[in-house]
Amino acid sequence: MNNIIRALRRFVINLTGKNKTIFFLILILICILAICLGIYSQFFYKYSDTDPLMLGIHIGTKKTSEEYTNLKANFSNIFTNELHINSESVRVDKIETSKSIVYTGYNIQNIDENYYNVNLKLPILNINNDVAKNINSSIEERFYDEANKIMRNSKEHVSYNVSYVGYINKDVVSIAIKETAKYGNNPEKVTITTFNYSIPDKKEVTLDKLIELKNTDKETVQKSINTSIKTAYENANAIANEFGTETIFQRNLKDKMYKIDNAKSYFLTDDGYVYIVYSYGEEVNTNEVDIVIF
């Protein structure tokens, strides 16, 4: 280090005339740029806590258990039919060049007082390749077709609501769709369906890949799943013991669905958090949803 300092000192001493002026001008400009970047990062850069070097890679800061609890409590409020992006430099071959990478492509608001109340907003993944188009087809077949079926054939009153949220983080596009349905006198049921797409790889993203991006491992995430589901199980049992079991959804801790390799619904937020979602409305009429965040 001392040798480097002495060499720099000799270099500056040997500078003369115009060269010396240019050197100090460059040095001043570098200092001004560093100060400007520091101010921007500190006060204006949205992801300064998770991406201090502004590299566009946001993996999320570790939170306290209370903070994770608050994220889970706010889960229902994230479905605002909007796309949240952590970078302004995402480039894709769009189908509709004037529209966002994810936009609302289906919007149905239709009420028949006797038979249905349908409120549906569905996303389009605006990327011009077969994988993205297949995702769009899956979304249409699952939700748009169900809404039309309800409006054409319903013989009992149905309340059907679908909304979504989209995120882009580290070239990963994540879409989460919330479906809430109540058929006749049956209890309300909720399902969460997710899609994750890699822009550079042009394919869907696995949970293993998201775990890798988060710099963690499957064993650690599995422990988080086990802890979260056990807590939900114990809370449900406590409520059942106090108020009865008729309306309480009972989880089976031994169910293979809780094995990380069997996780179906997961997504990456723009803030760098991975959500694993267990929505039990797929199998039974319940609005119970368990969430694991890491």
FENGI-V810089 format. One record per run of one state. SS is the DSSP state (helix for helix, strand for strand, loop for the rest). FROM is the first residue (numbers start at 1). TO is the last residue. If there is no record, write none. Layout:
SS & FROM & TO
SS & FROM & TO
This chain:
loop & 1 & 1
helix & 2 & 14
loop & 15 & 16
helix & 17 & 43
loop & 44 & 64
helix & 65 & 73
loop & 74 & 74
helix & 75 & 78
loop & 79 & 82
strand & 83 & 85
loop & 86 & 101
strand & 102 & 112
loop & 113 & 115
strand & 116 & 125
loop & 126 & 129
helix & 130 & 153
loop & 154 & 157
strand & 158 & 169
loop & 170 & 171
strand & 172 & 183
loop & 184 & 188
strand & 189 & 198
loop & 199 & 202
strand & 203 & 204
loop & 205 & 206
helix & 207 & 213
loop & 214 & 217
helix & 218 & 243
loop & 244 & 255
helix & 256 & 258
loop & 259 & 259
helix & 260 & 262
loop & 263 & 264
strand & 265 & 268
loop & 269 & 273
strand & 274 & 279
helix & 280 & 282
loop & 283 & 288
strand & 289 & 293
loop & 294 & 294
